Amino acid sequence: MPIPADHRDLYRAFLDQGLDTWLARLPEQLARGLDRQRFGDLPAWEKAVAKLPALPDARRVSLDADTVSVEVALTDSQRRQAENLLHKLAPWRKGPFSLGGIAINTEWRSDWKWQRVAPHLASLAGRKILDVGGGSGYHGWRMAGAGAAFVLVIDPSPRFFWQFRAVRHFVGDADQGRTHFLPVGIEEVPEDLGVFDTVFSMGVLYHRPSPLEHLLQLRAALRPGGELVLETLVVEGDATRVLLPGERYAAMPNVYFLPSSAALCHWLARCGFTDVRVVDEAATTTDEQRATEWMTYQSLADFLDPEDPTRTREGYPAPRRAVVIANRPR
């Protein structure tokens, strides 16, 4: 199956990064991840991105600030057109972005998460990075802004793919083509790849019915000595404490295991990681996750007990997140 013309940059990047074992799978993965028969809204998202106004070459791009921003001259008509088209890609969950003067106020203040994570990372300069479940790619752009040589965001949502493409339209080649998106999940990454310097998995583990399998998949993608950055929902307690919710947790239907931080560290050690350390743990607030004009559905405030915001409406402990960093042994 040939590589479509609009994915050739991804194809060349895989060649340049020595991802030969993955390369042969790309056409099939792209075809399945962007299958119009599977995703009925996909043609509308593709059309919206295709209609974004042509931009002048002169622009100022900032990938290393809280807001991923592109300053570029647009007429009032172009700005209105672009804003209407970007709204067609909603809901926008991870950000914030400012594109040609259009402020995309996303559901998550993802910059707050980055502020908690970034001080604890090995330098990203020159590194090859995999961002698992990266959504629209906000954190991927921040990784490029921190000097990463190659960033691959993977997420099976085609909506996020087209949101990423919309941001790419504004960013242009300001990142020297170092940031890419593939619409697949971690299970589509070739086994025992062992090439990435850093692997991020943020907001994914609790969606996996087999969390240890997920940790082993992340480990297999890392090179020996590489760094894992894991962020997930946790509960308070000792190393034996793990919550398995019922059908829903904070209104989410696909939440499985919520360990304590101590239990999570134990899982990582059992999966062969070394130098496991918790670098941040905090309750999620309704200032960090909330409904906005770019994500108009219910958000965290609607999922908490109105009489006791320390509990979800199902009666479980309210969302609390931890960041754990670990390494694959050399």
Sequence and secondary structure as in RCSB ss.txt:
>XXXX:A:sequence
MPIPADHRDLYRAFLDQGLDTWLARLPEQLARGLDRQRFGDLPAWEKAVAKLPALPDARRVSLDADTVSVEVALT
DSQRRQAENLLHKLAPWRKGPFSLGGIAINTEWRSDWKWQRVAPHLASLAGRKILDVGGGSGYHGWRMAGAGAAF
VLVIDPSPRFFWQFRAVRHFVGDADQGRTHFLPVGIEEVPEDLGVFDTVFSMGVLYHRPSPLEHLLQLRAALRPG
GELVLETLVVEGDATRVLLPGERYAAMPNVYFLPSSAALCHWLARCGFTDVRVVDEAATTTDEQRATEWMTYQSL
ADFLDPEDPTRTREGYPAPRRAVVIANRPR
>XXXX:A:secstr
    GGGHHHHHHHHHTT HHHHTTHHHHHHHHT TTT TTHHHHHHHHHTS    S EEEESSSSSEEEEE   
HHHHHHHHHHHHTT    EE EEETTEEE  SEEHHHHHHHHGGGS   TT EEEEET TTSHHHHHHHHTT SE
EEEE S HHHHHHHHHHHHHHTTTTTT EEEE   GGGS TT   EEEEEEES GGG SSHHHHHHHHHHHEEEE
EEEEEEEE BSS TT EE   S BTTBS    EEBHHHHHHHHHHTT EEEEEEEEEE  TTTB  BTTB S  H
HHHEETTEEEEETTSSB  EEEEEEEE   
